[in-house]
Amino acid sequence: MGNALLVAGLTAMGEHRSAEEYLARVDPVMGRLIRDVGPCTLTPQPRRPLFESLVRAIAYQQLHAQAAESILRRFIALCRGRGFPGPEQVLSMPEGPLRDAGFSSAKIAALRDLAEKTLDGTVPTKRALARMDDEAIVERLTTVRGIGRWTVEMLLIFHLGRPDILPVTDFGVRNGFRIAYGLRTMPAPKRVGRHGERWKPHRTVAAWYLWRAVDRAKGDRSTTGRKKT
């Protein structure tokens, strides 16, 4: 398994380098951002079970990462050391413990619908997903309660490693675009999407750099705000 992960990592690095060169060639602003940030280190997690990835995506909706991880730790603890709960276990859990773990009523309903649709085959297997294009995956998975396009796009990027995903409604992507391109106001998703046409077929790496633009801006503000001694 270690060798397989190493090979996958090296393959991803090679693909990222090709994407960086292409993006820098077609978009000078993106090229400057790439030079400032350095190599893309995006590392998808394809070995994580699909059900687990979708549960994690639901937990993260509208929450900061630290809060979501706390909920997930309590959720996993409900299985008393037997690993991440599967769909059968989720369906057998009373609402009370799920609520105590931190899930809202809406998210509990989403978890149960996800579990049911995983068991009845509505949620495709990994092998089936590998044969589906991006839009087909979006169409299928958004039939699950509580899972919208943004959630599936995060799955496509961070779980499946799809190379041409641009989540234009993502606040971080839009804010990164505003920062990188020197805009005074937040761009509409359509504007980001239109500009991003030139980034095809490497829009996932472009999105990663837009997220890094936000991180850099936060770091610059933190440094500027420190008192000099």
Buried (B, 14 or more C-beta within 10 A) or exposed (E): EEEEEEEBEEEBBEBBEEBBEBBBEBBEBBBEBBEEBEEBEBBBEBEEBBBBBBBBBBBBBEBEEEEBBBBBEBBBEBBEEEEBBBBEBBBEBEEEEBEEBBBBEEBBBBBBBBBBBBBEEBBBEEEEBEEBEBEEBBEBBBEBBBBEBBBBBBBBBBBBBBBBBBBBBBEBBBBBBBBBBEEEEEBEBEBBBEBBEEBEEBBBBBBBBBBBBBEBBEEEEEEEEEEEE
